[in-house]
Amino acid sequence: MKKKLLAILLAVGVLLTLCPAALAADVPADAIAGAQKYLLESLPRGTSGGAADHVMFTLVRSGAALPEGYALQYYESVTAELAENGSPAGRGRSGEFARAALALRAMGKDPTNVCGQDLLTALADFDACAQTGLPGVLTALRTLDCADYDIPSVDGVATPATRELYLSTILNAQLPDGGWALHGGKADAATTASVLQALARYRDQQQVANAVALGVERLSALQEADGGYTAWAVPSSEPTAQVLLALCALDIAVDDDRFTKNGATALDKLLTYQDESGGFLGTLHASVTATYQALQALCAVQRAQSGEAELYDLRDVELAAEPELASGVKAAQLQKNGAVFSDTEQHENRDAISILGSFGIISGVGNGRFSPDSTMTRAQFAKIVVCALGLEAEYRGTFADVAESAWYAPYVDTAAAYGIVSGVGDGNFNPDSSITRQEAAVMLARAAALCGFDTAVEDVSAVPEAVSDWAKSGVAFCLQSSVMTTTQAQQPTTAVLRCEVAQMLCNLLMQTAILRF
C-alpha cells in the first residue's frame, strides 16, 4: 500500500513539473514591445546572414508588427545570395543556411524551395555542419526538426548526415558533471541549455531521457542565488535566456522549485537586464545578440503560458501558396551568377537589381553600370515586364508611334496584347516618355494578374488622395502586396527610377513561381 501511495505521489509530482499551466509569472507586454523596437531600429532592413537571420526569426515568432516590405526584402536578400553564389550544397556555410531556413519557415516561406533551391541541402554534409563543433550540430538538428524535414541526399558527401549521427554526437559530448560545454571540461549554462532544447524532441528514447535528466540537474546547480546565470563567471542575460528556452522546450515551469533560488526565477532575473532602449544587456551594454535571445525567451514563456507550440516548433506555420501562372507566362531561368553592377554595390536596392540581372530580366546601360537612379521610359518598362514574365515578344503593329524597326517594338506590342500596357490616346503609346510611379503600379498589377494573383481591391481608401482615379485600384493592390511603398504612392506622378522599378518588380516576382535556379 505504501509503495502504491508513493508511486501516485511521484506521478503527481511529475505531472505538476511538466504541466505548462504551472508557468505562473506573466511576461510584461512592454518588455516584448521594447525588445522588438530595439531590434527593428538596430538592424538594417533587407539584410540576411549572421544576426539578421536570428532577428527575422525572432521578430516573426514574437508577433512583431514589421514595417512594410521588411519580410519580403529579407527573402530577397537570401535569394540574392543564391543568385550570386549558387546552390547552398557544398558551400561550407551550413549554419548560415540553417538559420535562414528557420527564419523563412517562420515567415511562411518554404525553405526547401527558394526559387527552386533547397536550403536544407547545406545540412546533408555532416562534416561541414560539425566544423564549428557542437553549435553547428545543434543548429542543423534544430532546423531539421522545426517542421520534421527529411535530410536531403547530396552526391559527393563524405559523411552523409543522419539524425542518429547528430544525436550521438550531442550525447557523446555530455560531460561527467551532466552538462555540456562550448570549451573545456566544465559545463556552462548556455551550451547545456542549448543542448537540452535540441534533445527535447527525443525524450522518448531512453538514452536521451537519461541525458536530459542529468542535464536538467546540472542546469539547476548552475543557477545563481539571484535566479540568473553567468557566462564564464560573468552575469549575463544570454545564458539566462537560453535556460528559459530550455525549460519551455522541456515543459518545465519557470517557477519550478529546482529553478527558483531565494524566490527568484530566471525570468525575474532576465527582465532586470532590459534597459531604457528596450534592448537587453549581454554583460555591460545592450546588443542585438543579447536582445534577440531575450526576446526569444520571453516569447517562449508566453507561448507556453497560452498553450501554443514551442518556439522552434514551426509545424503550426502555414506555408504561403504560389499563385498559378497564366497561359503564355513562363518561368525564368538563371542565366549567370554574380550579376551585380559596379554602381549598385552599396545601393539600397542592390539585391533586387542583382536578382533580376542574374535572370536576364534587366540589363545595364553599358560599361558594367546599371544607372539605378535614372528614370525609365515606357518602352523600357514594357520590355522589362515582358522579359520578367517570359512572354514571346512579337511585333503586331499596335501603335502608330511604335515603328517595327524600333528595338522596343515587339516588347511594347506584346505587353499591349497581354493587357499589361495601354496607349495614351489616338492610337499612340508615347514610348520615349518617362513612366510615373502610378503608371508603373497599374502595369505591375496587370502583370500580377497574369501571375495568378487576385488583383481586385474593393476598398481603396488607404490609397493616397494624390493618386489618379484610374490608378487607384492598381496602386491599392501594389500597396497591399508590398510591391510598392506608401512613400512611393504619396508621390504618384513622380517619374519612377530604374532602381525603384527593379525593387517593385522583384517584390512581385518573389511571390510567384517565376524565378527558378
N, C-alpha and C positions, 0 to 999 in steps of 0.2 A: 504493500500500500504506500509506504514511504517513497519507494523508488518511482512509483507511478505519479505521485504528487510532485516529486522533484522534476520528473520529465515534463509534466504540464507547466510547471513554473518556468523551466528553461525555455520551453516552446513559446510561452507568452513573452518572455524577455526578448527572444529573438525577433518576434513579430513587432514588438514595440521599437526595437532598434532599427528594423528595416522599413517601418511604415513611414512614407513620405509625409503623412499628415502630422507627424511629430515635429516637423520643421516649424518651430514656434516663432522665431524672430522675423519680423517683416523687413523687407528691403525698401528703404526710402526711395520714393519715385524721383526725388530731386537728385539723389546720388547717381541714378542711372542717367537722367537727363543731362546732368553736368558732365559726366564722362563721355556721353555721345557728342555733346557740343565741343568738348576739348578735342576729340579725335577728328571731327569734321573740320575743325579750324587748323589742326596741326599737320595734316597730311594733304598734299596737293591732290586734287581730283584727277582722274584719268591716268593713274599710275597703278602698276601691279608689280608683284615681286616683293620679297622681303616683308617688311612690316605691313605693306599695303594689303597683302592677301589676308593677313590676320585681322586687320582693321575692317575690311569689307565683310568678312565672315561675321565679325562681332557686331557690327552695326546692323546688318540684316537680321541676325539672330536675336538681337535685343529689341527689334521693332523700331529702330530709329527712322525718323522722317528724313529721307535722303533728298538733297537738292535735285532739281530736275536734271535728268541726263546723267546723274552721278554713277549709277549702277551700269548703265549702258556704256559709258566711257571706260569703266573698268574692264568690261567684257572686250571692248575694242583693244585695250592695251594688251590683254592676254593674246588676242587674235593677232595683233601686230607682231608680237614676239614670235609666233609661229610663222607668220608670213615672211619675216626677215631671216629666220634661222632654221626653219624646217621642223620635222617631226620631233616630239619630245623623247622618243625612244633613243637610247644610246647617247643622250646629251650629258649624262653625269650630273644632272640637276634635279634629281628625283624629289627632293624636299620642296623645291620651288613649285614644281608642277602638282605635287600632292596638296600643298596649301591652296593653290589656285583652284584645284578641283573641289576642295571643300567650300571655298567661297562661292564658286559658280553653282554648286548644288544647292547651297543655302538660298541663292538668288532665284532658284527655279530653272537654271540652265543645266543642260546635260553635259557634264564634263567628258563623257565618252564620245561626244560628237560636237566638237568646236570647229565648225566648218569642215566636218569630215575627219578631224583629227581626234584621237582618243588620248587624253592627258594621262590616263592610267597606265599607258604603256611604259611610262617612266618608272613604274613600280614593279615591273616584271623582272628587273635585274636586281637580285638580292645584294650582290656585291656593291653595286652603285648606291643602293639605299643605306647599306651599312657603313659606307665610307665615313660618315660623320658620327659613327658609334651608335649608342642607344637612342639618342634623339631621332636619328634618321629612321630607325626601325619602328619606333613608336609612331612617328608621323605617317609612315606608309600604312601601318596596320589601322590606325585611326581613320585614315582616308578610305581605305577599302571597306571598313566596317560601317561607315556613315550611312550607306544605303545597300549593304550586303553585295558589293560588287565582286564579280569574279576577277581573278588576276589574269590580265591578257597574256597571250602567248606571243613571244617575240623571238625571231630567229637570231642565232648567233650569241645568245646569252650564256655565259659560262656557268652561272649558278642561278637557274630559274627560281624565282621567289614562290614560296607557298606560305599559307597561313601557319602551318605547322612549323616551318623554319623560322618565321618571325617570332612565334610564341616560344619556341625552345630557346632562341637567342635571348629573349627577355627573361625567361625563367632561370637560365644558366647564369645570368648576371646578378642574381639575388645574392646579397652579402650574408655572412653568418649572423649579423645583427638583425636580419629580417627585412632590411630596406634595400634601396638601390642608390648608386652614386654616379654622378657625372664623371668624377675623377676620384682616384684613391680608394681606400678600403673602408671608409666610414660613410654610412648612409647620410644623404642630405634630403631635406624635406621636399624640395621642388621636384627632384628626379623621382623619388619614391611616389609622390602624389601623381606624377605624370604616368608612371608605370601602372599604378592602380586604376587610373582612368581607362587605359588600354585593355587591361585584363578584366575589367568589369563584365564585359560581354561573355566571357568564357568561364564563369564561375561554376558552370555545370560540370566542368572537368575537374576531377578530384585534385589533381596536381596543382591546377590553377587556384582552386579554392583554398588549398593549404598555403600557397604562396601569398595569396591575398590576406588571409588571416594574420600571417606573420607581419606583412607589410602594414596593415592597419594598426597592429600593436606597436610597431616601431614608430609610425607616424604620430600616434598618441604620445609616446615617450619623448618625441622631439618637440612637442608643443611647449612654448614658453609660458611663464606664470601669468602673462597678460593676455593669453589666448592666441597670440600670434606665432610667427615662425621666423627663423633667421636664414640668411644666405651667407655661408662662410662666416658665421658668428656675428653677422650684422643684421639687425632687424630690417625686414623688407616686406613690402606688400606683395611681391611676386610669389614667393613660396606660400604665403598665406592664401593668396588667390588660388593657387594650384591645389592646395589641400581642400578648399571648399569645393572645387570642381570634382575632386576625387570622392568626397563624401556624397555629393549628389549622384555621381555615377554609380556608387555602391549602395544607394538608398539608405544612407546613414544620416540621421538627423543632425543638423548643425549644432544643436544643443545636447547632443548625446553626452552622457556622463564622461565617456572616455576623451571627449574633445571639448570639455569645459573646465577651465582652470581658474580657480578663485572666482567663479561666477561669470567669467568672460569666455566668449566663443571666438572662433576665427573670424566670423562675420563682424562681431563687435570691433575686433582689432583692425580688420581691413578698412572699415569705414573711417577710422582715425587717420588714415593715410591720404584722404582726399583733401586737396587744398582749394583755395578760392577760385582757381581757374577751372575747376571741375576735373582736373587731371589727378592721377594718383602718384604718390611718391614711391619710386623704387627703393631708394635709400635716402638720398639727400634732396632730390628735386623731382618734379613731375616729369614723366616721359611717356611717349606713345606706347612703348612696350609694357610698362607697368600699368598703364591705363586700360589697354585692351584686355590684358589679363584680368584686371579687377572687374571690368565690365562683364567679361565672360562669367566670372564667378557670381556676380550679383544676378545676372540673367539666369544662371543655372539654379541658384537658390529659389528665385522667383518661379521658375518653371516647375521645380519640384513641389513648391507650395501649392501650385494650382493644378497639379496632377498631369502636367504636359510631359512630352517626351524629353529625355535627357538632351542636353545642349548639342552634343555631337551626333545624336540620332536624327538623321535627316530624311528618314523614310516617310515622314509626315509631310514633306515638301512636295507639292505637285509641280511637275515639270511643265514648262510652257510648250504648247504645241506649235510647230512651224506651219504657217499658212501654206495652202496648196497653190502652186504656180499655175497661171492661166496657160492656155494653149499658145505656143509660139515663144513663150519665155523659157530660157534655158539656163541651167546652172553655169556659172563662170568657173574656169579652172585656173589655178595658179600658174602664172607664166614665168615668174622669176622670184628668187628670194632677195631680200635686201633692197627693195625698190624705195629707197629714201633719197630724196632730192637734197642737193647741197645747201639749199636755202630754207630747208624746213626742219633741220635737226633740232632746233630749240623752239620751234613753233608750237603753240598750244594744240594745234590740230594735226600734229605730226603723225600720230597713229592712224587717223582716218586717211590721210594722204598716202601714207606708206601702204596701207592695206589695199586701197583702190589702185595704186600704182603697181603693186605686185600682181594684181589680177588683170592688168592691162585696161582698166576701165577709164583711167585718166592718164594723161601724158604731160610732159613738161613743155616749156617754152623754148628749149634749146640750151646747150651747154650744161646739162645736168641740173637745170633750175626749174622750179615749179611756179615761181612768182605768186606766192599764196595770197598776197594782199592786193592783187589786181582784180579788176572787175571781170565779168564774164558775159559774153554775148548770148543772145537767144539761140543762135545756131550752135555755139559751143556747148551750151547746156543740153540741147536736143541730142547731140552726138553722145555725150556722157551717159545720159539716161538710156539711150538705145543700146549702147555697149554694156551697160550695167545689167540690163535685162536679157542680154544675149539674143536680141531680135535681129533678123536678117534685114540688113539695110538695103533699100531698093528705091530708086527714083520713080516717082509717079506723076510728076508734073502738077503737083497740088497747088502751088502758089506762083503767082505771076512774077514776084521778085526773087524767086529761087531758081536760078538758071541750072540746067542739067550739068553744066561744066563745073559748077561750084563744088568745092571739096565736101561741103556740108549737105549738099542736095539730098542724097539718099537717106541721110540720118533725119533731116527735117521732115521729109515726106513719110518716112516710116513712123516717126513719132506722131505725126498727124493721123496716119492710118490707124494707129492703136489708141487714138484718143488722148494721147499724153499732152500734145500741144494743139493750139488752135491759132488762127490768124488774127490780124489786127483790124480786119475790115477791107472791103474792096478787093478781096482775093489775094491780099498781101500777108507776108509773115514778119517783115522787118527783121531780117536775120542778124544784122550787124548792131542793133541797139542793145544796150546793157539790160540784163534781166534784173528785175527787182526781187526783193525777198518774198513779197506776197505772190508774185508770179511763179517763183521757184517752188513755193509751198503748194500752190494749186497743182502744178505739174507733177510734183512728187506724190501728192495724194492720188492723182490719177495713175501714176506708176505703181503705187501701193496696191491699188485695186487689182492690177494685173498680177501682183504677187500674192493674191489671195486674202488681202485684208478687207474687212468691212469698214469702208471709209465714211459711211454715213454718220454724221454727228447732228443730232436734233437740237441740242442745246448749245448755242454758240455765244452764250452770254459772257464766257470767260475770254473771248477774243477782244483785244483792244479796239476801241472805237475808231482808231485811225485806219484800220483795215477796211478796204473797199467791200461793199456788199457782195459782189461777185466772188470775192476771195475768202469770205468768212468761213465757209464750210471747209475748204482746203486747209486753211490756217488752223482751224479748230482741230482737225484730225492730226496735223503735224505737231501741235502742242500736246494733244492727248497721248500721242505715241512717242513723245520725246524726240521727234525728228528735228524740231526747231525749238529754240528757247523763247521764253516770254520776252526777253530783252530784244531779240530779233523781231518779234511780232509787233513790238511797240513802235518800230520804225519800218513799216511795211513797204514804203515806196523807195527806200534806200537801195541803191544798186548792190546786189549781193556779191560778195567777194569769192574768189576761187577757193580759198580755204573754207569758207562757210558752206559752199556747195559740196565740197568733199565731206565735210563733217555731217551735213544733213543727209546726204545720200548714204554714207556709211552707217549712220544711225538707223536708217530704214533697212538696209541690206542685212545688218546684223540680226534682224528679227525675222529673216526669211531663210529659205533653204537654197539661196542662190550661190553663195560663195562656197567653193569646195576645194580643199587642198588635194 
